[in-house]
Amino acid sequence: MGCVTTPQQDPRPLVRAAADRARRIVENVGPDHMTAPTPCPEFDVRTLLGHLASTLERSVAVGSGGDPRTIPESLTAADDEWPALLDRSIEHYWQVWNDDALLYKPVTAPWGTFPGRIAVLVELDELIVHGWDLAVATGQEAEADPPLAEAALEVMRLALPASPRDGLPFGPPVEPAPGAGATERLANWLGRDTAPWVRRERT
């Protein structure tokens, strides 16, 4: 998939792949999973599903000049409607971000103003990491395709320093387990202690 840290590289194919992966994970979440905990302590499975859709809608707001803070942190749906909700949010996302010129226009989010391409890379991280969270919480295969996960990890290592992280919604990096895949290492870089969840996945 190539390096995504140069301005010439379009990151949207990576986001499409990450969204397809997220859709497959969400389709395999059942009603009995909804109240299960996730690696995000503030979310159970139901509210994490809503948060995943919310990240896409907030990206829509950023790309269209709106205020992403007007969108709830976690959207709501009936237990059998989550795949449809995610599909709608993905459709809304591409209605805005299919615009090639937007990659190079300045957009504004609560954390600053930057080229649209950066907002696309933020969404890549949201989809990959929260897909991992949902997968391990519901007993699914958690590792994304290695090139996809390695690209997201490359981005976050450049965008998010190991320290300081004061005021950021990330803990200090966690040392990856031997043999950890790229998706798990990405979660570790964002401060998640993945070991308990990977053991649960493999039991």
Protein Blocks (a to p, Z undefined) as FASTA:
>chain_A
ZZakbfklcfklmmmmmmmmmmmmmmmpcfklmmpccfblkbcfklmmmmmmmmmmmmmm
mmnopafklpcfbdcddfklmmmmmmmmmmmmmmmmmpmklmmpccddfkbccdfklmmm
mmmmmmmmmmmmmmmmnopafbdcfklmmmmmmmmmmmmcfbdcehiacdcdddddehia
fklmmmmmnopafklmmmmmmZZ
